[in-house]
Amino acid sequence: MNEHEQLVDQAARHARTALFLGGLDSGKSTLARATAAFALRLGRTVAYLDADVAQKTVGPPATVGMKHIRVPDDLTLERMAEADALGFVGSTSPQDHLVPLVGALQRLKDRARTEGADLLIVDTGGEVSGIRGQLVKYYKVDALQPDLVVALQRGEELEPILGVVDRFFGIESVRAPVHPGVQPTSVEERMAMREKAMARYFEQAPLQRFRVRPTVFMPTLPPLFDLQTLDRLLVGLSDGHGGFTGLGVLEHVPEDGGLRLISPVAEPPKALRLGSVRLEDSYRAKRVDLRNLFGTE
C-alpha cells in the first residue's frame, strides 16, 4: 500500500469529516473520490462537499455543492456534477466572498449530517499561497471542523496553512506529495473548464423565463436604480428557507425596462441574491463589484 492509498484507508475508516488541501493540480479531487469509493465499500454513509467555487466537481461554478454518495455510480463525473444541495457564493474567487462561502459550507454540512451522512469528505480549492490562501483555508476549517486534514503538497507549500490548523484547531494533519496521476492544466484550460461547467448547468434542462420585480433582491436595490446594469448578472435562487434551488441569469427587457430571470430551475424562486459576476454569451464569468454598481459601500 503506497502513501496515497494509506491516506485513503485512514480517512475512509476513521474520519467523520476529512478535508483535503492542496494547490492547483495536486490530486485533491482524485484522492477525495477514492476515499468516498472505499468508504462506500466499507458500508459507511458518505456525503461529498465540494468547497471549490471555481474548478467544480459538484454543482456549477460560483457555488459550493453537496452530493450524497449512495452507490458507486454516484462517483462518475456526470453524476457528481448534479448536486443534491447548493450554496450560492456568487463568485468564482473565494477571497472576497468569505461570508457567503462560510455560511453556505456550514449549512451544507448540517444538511449532510441531518440526511444521514456519517462521513463528510470536503474537497477544497487550490488557493493556498499568501495571506489570502491562509484566510480562506482558516475559515473553511473553522466552519467545517474536520477531524482529519489531508494535505497534498509540493515541497512545503502547505506548511503555513497546516501550522495555522495545528495552532488554532489542534486537528490531525497527514501529509503526502502531489498525487502522481495528476495532469497539469494551464490557466486557459481551467478557464475553459469553468465556462464548460457553467454552460452544462444552464443547458441541462429547458430554460425557464420569469418576470422579476425589483423588490425581490438581496442586496435591496436603491431607489431609481437603473435595472439595465443588472443585465447578464448571475443570481442565486432562494428557496425561502435560507437555501438555494439553483442559479439564474438576469436579462434586461428593453421594451419596458424590466428584468427577466433565465434559469433551468422549473420552480419560481422566493427571492434572488445578486452575484458578483456577469456571464458573457460564452458563459465566461466577468467579475462585478456590487459596491461600484450600487454606488455605495
Secondary structure as GFF3:
##gff-version 3
##sequence-region A 1 297
A	DSSP	alpha_helix	3	14	.	.	.	ID=ss1
A	DSSP	beta_strand	17	22	.	.	.	ID=ss2
A	DSSP	alpha_helix	28	41	.	.	.	ID=ss3
A	DSSP	beta_strand	46	50	.	.	.	ID=ss4
A	DSSP	beta_strand	63	69	.	.	.	ID=ss5
A	DSSP	three_ten_helix	72	75	.	.	.	ID=ss6
A	DSSP	alpha_helix	77	80	.	.	.	ID=ss7
A	DSSP	beta_strand	85	88	.	.	.	ID=ss8
A	DSSP	alpha_helix	98	114	.	.	.	ID=ss9
A	DSSP	beta_strand	119	123	.	.	.	ID=ss10
A	DSSP	alpha_helix	130	144	.	.	.	ID=ss11
A	DSSP	beta_strand	148	153	.	.	.	ID=ss12
A	DSSP	alpha_helix	159	169	.	.	.	ID=ss13
A	DSSP	beta_strand	172	177	.	.	.	ID=ss14
A	DSSP	alpha_helix	187	202	.	.	.	ID=ss15
A	DSSP	beta_strand	208	212	.	.	.	ID=ss16
A	DSSP	beta_strand	217	218	.	.	.	ID=ss17
A	DSSP	three_ten_helix	227	230	.	.	.	ID=ss18
A	DSSP	beta_strand	233	238	.	.	.	ID=ss19
A	DSSP	beta_strand	244	253	.	.	.	ID=ss20
A	DSSP	beta_strand	258	263	.	.	.	ID=ss21
A	DSSP	beta_strand	271	279	.	.	.	ID=ss22
A	DSSP	beta_strand	285	287	.	.	.	ID=ss23
A	DSSP	alpha_helix	290	294	.	.	.	ID=ss24
###
